[in-house]
């Protein structure tokens, strides 16, 4: 099983609805530790706010799939995780891990301390989501995670 750090992201995606932006499903034989997550935009120039949510899912979304990219610090192999972005059909939401309001001009970036890093258990799902519709913008979002297994 792969071990290392990986980065998953979506860049310049037009979003104007309450939607799951990015979902990560851990492989059955490993855990994923979230080290960083973010949501920001590059098209709105006026100060306004919205909310971002990091949550567990009990059923996966339908969306575009792409493999996690090894982070600059490297990984020993391809990740066993499954990543999907921009839900075309929502999965089932579970427990909210983190949620915060943020200003469009600043974005939302979280780098939790080592004892605060969310752990995704084997076959577990965690996602970044807009819980309410934001103003249409060109959104970027992503997660850095470590795979252990």
Backbone bond lengths (Angstrom), bond angles and torsions (degrees), N, CA, C in turn:
res aa  C-N    CA-C-N  psi(-1)  N-CA   C-N-CA  omega(-1)  CA-C   N-CA-C  phi
1 X - - - 1.449 - - 1.526 108.89 -
2 X 1.293 115.46 146.82 1.464 121.62 -179.00 1.521 111.15 -66.26
3 X 1.305 114.63 149.73 1.450 121.50 172.61 1.514 107.09 -138.38
4 X 1.328 115.89 137.94 1.447 119.06 177.82 1.500 111.99 148.01
5 X 1.332 115.19 -168.99 1.450 121.69 179.59 1.520 110.04 -107.68
6 X 1.337 114.69 141.98 1.461 121.66 -176.43 1.512 109.47 -135.84
7 X 1.310 115.16 156.37 1.453 122.62 -179.39 1.521 108.45 -127.62
8 X 1.311 117.36 130.99 1.460 121.60 176.38 1.517 107.65 -127.45
9 X 1.323 117.15 139.51 1.461 119.41 -176.06 1.519 111.91 -160.42
10 X 1.311 114.50 163.51 1.461 123.72 170.41 1.512 106.39 -129.66
11 X 1.299 117.50 136.31 1.462 121.26 -176.61 1.522 111.28 -120.20
12 X 1.332 115.59 138.51 1.462 123.87 173.11 1.531 112.43 51.85
13 X 1.325 115.67 53.01 1.464 121.74 178.48 1.533 109.01 -100.92
14 X 1.323 117.41 124.70 1.453 120.34 178.30 1.521 108.77 -76.03
15 X 1.332 115.89 120.17 1.460 122.33 -177.43 1.516 108.40 -133.68
16 X 1.344 116.78 134.49 1.467 121.74 177.77 1.525 110.95 -144.04
17 X 1.339 117.47 21.05 1.460 121.10 -179.17 1.527 110.03 -134.60
18 X 1.324 116.59 161.17 1.464 120.73 171.16 1.525 105.75 -68.19
19 X 1.321 116.74 119.24 1.464 119.58 -170.37 1.532 110.65 -159.12
20 X 1.329 116.57 151.52 1.459 121.04 170.31 1.523 107.17 -77.46
21 X 1.328 115.42 123.58 1.460 121.57 -178.80 1.517 112.62 -85.87
22 X 1.337 115.82 -42.69 1.458 120.60 -173.23 1.520 109.08 -150.71
23 X 1.319 116.26 130.94 1.463 121.59 -178.90 1.523 109.36 -127.53
24 X 1.327 115.69 139.33 1.454 122.52 178.68 1.520 108.53 -124.54
25 X 1.326 116.51 125.54 1.467 121.78 175.61 1.524 107.80 -112.79
26 X 1.334 115.80 122.84 1.465 120.71 179.05 1.526 110.00 -70.41
27 X 1.336 117.31 148.47 1.459 119.13 174.91 1.538 110.19 -68.20
28 X 1.313 116.70 161.96 1.470 121.62 -177.36 1.523 112.93 -66.13
29 X 1.338 116.92 -17.10 1.464 120.12 -174.59 1.526 113.98 -114.46
30 X 1.331 117.91 14.57 1.466 120.26 -177.70 1.526 110.43 -150.63
31 X 1.328 115.26 166.24 1.463 120.68 171.98 1.524 108.28 -113.33
32 X 1.319 115.31 158.35 1.458 122.33 175.30 1.522 107.23 -118.46
33 X 1.317 117.05 134.61 1.459 122.41 176.42 1.525 107.43 -113.10
34 X 1.333 116.88 119.51 1.456 120.43 179.53 1.516 110.16 -77.97
35 X 1.330 115.77 125.87 1.453 122.02 -177.25 1.525 111.84 -106.80
36 X 1.337 117.66 -19.22 1.461 122.02 -177.55 1.517 107.90 -167.92
37 X 1.344 116.63 145.40 1.460 121.04 169.87 1.516 108.92 -147.24
38 X 1.341 115.55 152.06 1.462 118.81 -177.61 1.525 111.32 -152.65
39 X 1.338 114.29 156.92 1.460 123.87 168.82 1.522 105.55 -139.63
40 X 1.325 117.83 128.62 1.463 121.06 173.82 1.511 109.62 -149.02
41 X 1.327 116.12 172.56 1.457 119.80 -177.68 1.523 109.64 -141.03
42 X 1.343 115.30 165.04 1.465 119.11 -175.98 1.522 113.75 -132.41
43 X 1.341 118.21 13.53 1.464 117.85 -175.30 1.524 114.90 -121.37
44 X 1.333 119.15 -22.14 1.455 121.42 -179.82 1.527 108.42 -92.62
45 X 1.338 116.94 129.18 1.458 120.39 -176.34 1.527 113.19 -110.44
46 X 1.331 117.69 1.79 1.457 120.43 176.95 1.531 109.90 -103.52
47 X 1.314 115.02 150.99 1.463 120.79 -178.40 1.528 110.24 -74.56
48 X 1.319 116.11 117.54 1.459 122.98 175.94 1.525 107.43 -150.79
49 X 1.316 117.30 166.77 1.459 119.04 -176.78 1.519 112.30 -124.82
50 X 1.312 114.76 161.06 1.457 123.47 174.00 1.531 107.22 -151.49
51 X 1.327 117.14 -176.68 1.465 121.40 179.42 1.523 109.83 -123.35
52 X 1.325 115.08 144.76 1.455 122.18 172.31 1.518 108.52 -118.59
53 X 1.310 116.28 149.91 1.470 120.83 -177.90 1.524 109.64 -136.87
54 X 1.327 116.00 135.99 1.457 123.22 169.38 1.516 105.09 -109.13
55 X 1.322 117.26 123.72 1.456 119.61 -175.95 1.517 111.46 -145.75
56 X 1.316 114.31 159.88 1.461 120.76 172.90 1.518 107.59 -84.88
57 X 1.307 116.79 150.05 1.460 122.71 176.06 1.527 107.86 -118.50
58 X 1.324 116.08 147.63 1.461 120.12 176.34 1.522 111.49 -102.72
59 X 1.324 116.92 -10.51 1.468 122.58 173.21 1.521 107.53 -145.93
60 X 1.306 116.65 142.23 1.456 123.03 -173.77 1.525 113.11 -73.50
61 X 1.330 115.52 158.12 1.460 121.99 175.38 1.525 109.82 -83.56
62 X 1.306 116.19 168.55 1.459 122.74 163.64 1.512 104.86 -100.41
63 X 1.313 117.45 126.49 1.454 121.16 -177.92 1.508 110.57 -170.92
64 X 1.318 116.18 179.94 1.461 122.32 179.16 1.522 109.11 -73.13
65 X 1.310 117.36 130.24 1.466 122.16 -179.21 1.527 110.17 -100.73
66 X 1.330 115.17 143.23 1.459 120.73 173.84 1.525 108.04 -151.76
67 X 1.330 117.73 148.91 1.468 119.32 -179.76 1.523 111.18 -76.73
68 X 1.335 117.89 147.63 1.461 120.25 173.49 1.527 110.51 -62.92
69 X 1.316 116.14 145.67 1.451 122.60 179.35 1.526 109.39 -94.36
70 X 1.335 118.90 133.14 1.467 118.45 174.68 1.524 110.12 -57.59
71 X 1.331 116.55 134.43 1.461 121.92 179.85 1.522 109.69 -71.82
72 X 1.339 116.87 164.29 1.471 119.41 -178.39 1.523 113.99 -55.15
73 X 1.331 117.70 -27.42 1.461 119.30 178.67 1.520 111.41 -79.05
74 X 1.329 116.08 -5.77 1.442 120.74 170.25 1.512 116.26 91.42
75 X 1.298 113.87 169.39 1.454 123.97 178.13 1.510 106.18 -152.95
76 X 1.324 116.10 155.95 1.452 117.87 -176.17 1.519 113.78 -85.56
77 X 1.329 117.48 -10.04 1.464 120.85 178.92 1.524 108.52 -168.28
78 X 1.312 115.96 177.44 1.458 120.10 175.76 1.525 109.38 -63.73
79 X 1.300 116.16 145.87 1.461 121.10 179.16 1.522 110.37 -68.18
80 X 1.319 115.72 148.05 1.457 120.47 174.19 1.515 112.41 -88.10
81 X 1.348 117.21 -3.09 1.465 121.80 -178.53 1.525 111.28 -73.68
82 X 1.316 115.53 155.54 1.457 122.67 173.51 1.524 107.76 -109.34
83 X 1.311 116.86 132.25 1.462 121.78 179.86 1.521 108.79 -122.37
84 X 1.338 115.27 135.26 1.469 121.45 174.11 1.518 107.48 -131.69
85 X 1.322 116.53 148.39 1.451 119.58 178.81 1.524 111.20 -137.32
86 X 1.320 115.35 154.60 1.460 126.93 -177.23 1.539 110.47 52.29
87 X 1.310 115.26 88.21 1.468 121.70 -178.11 1.520 111.50 -61.30
88 X 1.321 115.49 131.04 1.468 120.45 169.64 1.521 108.87 -98.13
89 X 1.327 116.46 -18.20 1.466 123.54 170.82 1.525 105.97 -145.90
90 X 1.322 116.20 127.86 1.463 121.08 -177.12 1.524 111.54 -74.05
91 X 1.321 114.83 143.66 1.461 120.91 169.18 1.522 107.77 -82.58
92 X 1.317 116.57 -163.88 1.463 121.22 -179.73 1.521 109.44 -97.64
93 X 1.346 116.09 123.47 1.458 120.64 178.64 1.520 110.98 -72.14
94 X 1.324 115.29 144.54 1.455 122.00 175.66 1.517 109.84 -118.91
95 X 1.310 116.94 -138.56 1.456 124.12 -175.53 1.526 111.84 -69.94
96 X 1.318 116.31 134.37 1.465 121.43 173.97 1.523 108.44 -78.30
97 X 1.326 116.45 126.19 1.460 122.81 -179.97 1.531 110.29 -92.40
98 X 1.324 117.16 -41.35 1.460 122.78 179.95 1.519 108.01 -153.96
99 X 1.330 115.85 143.95 1.463 120.95 175.88 1.515 107.59 -151.62
100 X 1.329 115.62 141.25 1.450 118.67 -179.23 1.518 109.45 -157.19
101 X 1.334 114.63 149.78 1.451 120.37 170.47 1.517 108.19 -85.32
102 X 1.322 116.34 146.87 1.462 119.03 178.29 1.516 110.13 -148.39
103 X 1.319 114.95 156.24 1.448 122.40 179.07 1.524 109.62 -84.61
104 X 1.332 116.71 137.13 1.463 120.94 179.41 1.523 112.05 -54.16
105 X 1.333 116.85 -36.30 1.461 120.11 -175.57 1.527 112.59 -73.00
106 X 1.340 117.70 -23.98 1.467 121.44 -179.34 1.518 113.44 -98.03
107 X 1.330 117.15 -33.58 1.458 120.68 -173.95 1.518 110.79 78.44
108 X 1.326 115.52 179.48 1.469 122.60 -178.15 1.520 107.58 -127.48
109 X 1.322 116.88 111.43 1.461 122.22 177.63 1.519 108.25 -127.44
110 X 1.318 116.45 126.85 1.456 122.50 179.42 1.525 109.00 -121.79
111 X 1.328 115.71 126.73 1.459 122.92 173.69 1.533 105.44 -125.36
112 X 1.343 117.14 90.41 1.463 119.75 -175.60 1.526 112.16 -71.35
113 X 1.335 114.71 152.56 1.460 119.64 174.27 1.517 110.22 -66.11
114 X 1.326 117.85 163.55 1.468 121.16 -175.82 1.532 114.55 -53.48
115 X 1.322 118.30 -36.99 1.464 120.01 -178.74 1.524 112.46 -84.65
116 X 1.341 117.52 -4.06 1.466 122.11 179.92 1.521 112.79 -106.10
117 X 1.321 118.32 -4.23 1.466 121.86 -175.31 1.524 110.75 -68.15
118 X 1.335 117.38 123.10 1.472 119.48 177.73 1.524 111.10 -63.55
119 X 1.322 115.17 140.72 1.462 122.22 177.45 1.518 108.29 -110.02
120 X 1.319 115.82 130.64 1.460 121.64 176.21 1.530 106.08 -101.90
121 X 1.331 117.69 115.37 1.470 120.31 -176.94 1.530 111.16 -71.08
122 X 1.331 118.25 167.63 1.461 120.73 176.69 1.536 110.64 -49.71
123 X 1.317 116.28 131.06 1.469 126.04 -178.79 1.531 113.62 65.41
124 X 1.337 117.26 7.68 1.463 121.00 177.38 1.518 111.15 -77.98
125 X 1.330 115.40 160.50 1.466 121.96 -177.59 1.521 108.72 -126.70
126 X 1.340 116.35 136.07 1.459 121.57 173.65 1.527 107.83 -135.59
127 X 1.344 116.77 147.18 1.459 119.64 -172.41 1.516 111.79 -144.63
128 X 1.337 115.32 153.38 1.462 124.23 168.70 1.519 107.27 -99.69
129 X 1.327 116.52 135.26 1.455 119.21 -173.20 1.523 111.52 -147.75
130 X 1.318 116.12 149.69 1.452 122.01 164.10 1.525 106.16 -90.44
131 X 1.345 119.16 112.76 1.464 120.07 -179.48 1.528 112.71 -73.74
132 X 1.319 117.40 -19.20 1.466 123.18 175.60 1.524 107.25 -136.26
133 X 1.303 116.52 156.77 1.465 121.03 -176.95 1.527 111.30 -64.62
134 X 1.335 117.76 124.23 1.462 120.56 174.47 1.532 109.62 -85.21
135 X 1.309 116.55 168.10 1.460 120.56 169.91 1.528 107.49 -64.06
136 X 1.316 116.66 139.25 1.462 120.43 -179.71 1.528 110.40 -54.73
137 X 1.315 114.99 130.95 1.464 121.22 -179.96 1.526 108.63 -157.87
138 X 1.314 115.27 170.50 1.454 122.44 174.96 1.527 107.56 -91.39
139 X 1.323 116.52 97.31 1.465 122.79 -171.63 1.526 112.02 -95.49
140 X 1.321 115.14 142.38 1.460 122.67 170.11 1.524 106.98 -121.50
141 X 1.305 117.27 150.93 1.463 122.06 -174.64 1.517 108.98 -159.22
142 X 1.324 116.61 156.50 1.450 118.19 179.79 1.513 112.88 -176.49
143 X 1.336 114.02 174.35 1.463 123.06 179.31 1.523 108.06 -144.70
144 X 1.314 114.72 144.97 1.453 121.28 167.79 1.522 105.96 -111.22
145 X 1.308 116.30 132.01 1.460 119.40 -177.67 1.513 110.86 -141.46
146 X 1.318 114.20 153.97 1.459 121.44 177.00 1.512 108.18 -110.41
147 X 1.316 115.91 133.32 1.466 120.74 179.54 1.525 109.13 -104.48
148 X 1.316 115.47 128.86 1.464 121.58 178.86 1.516 109.27 -126.70
149 X 1.292 116.85 124.38 1.453 118.79 178.47 1.497 112.43 175.26
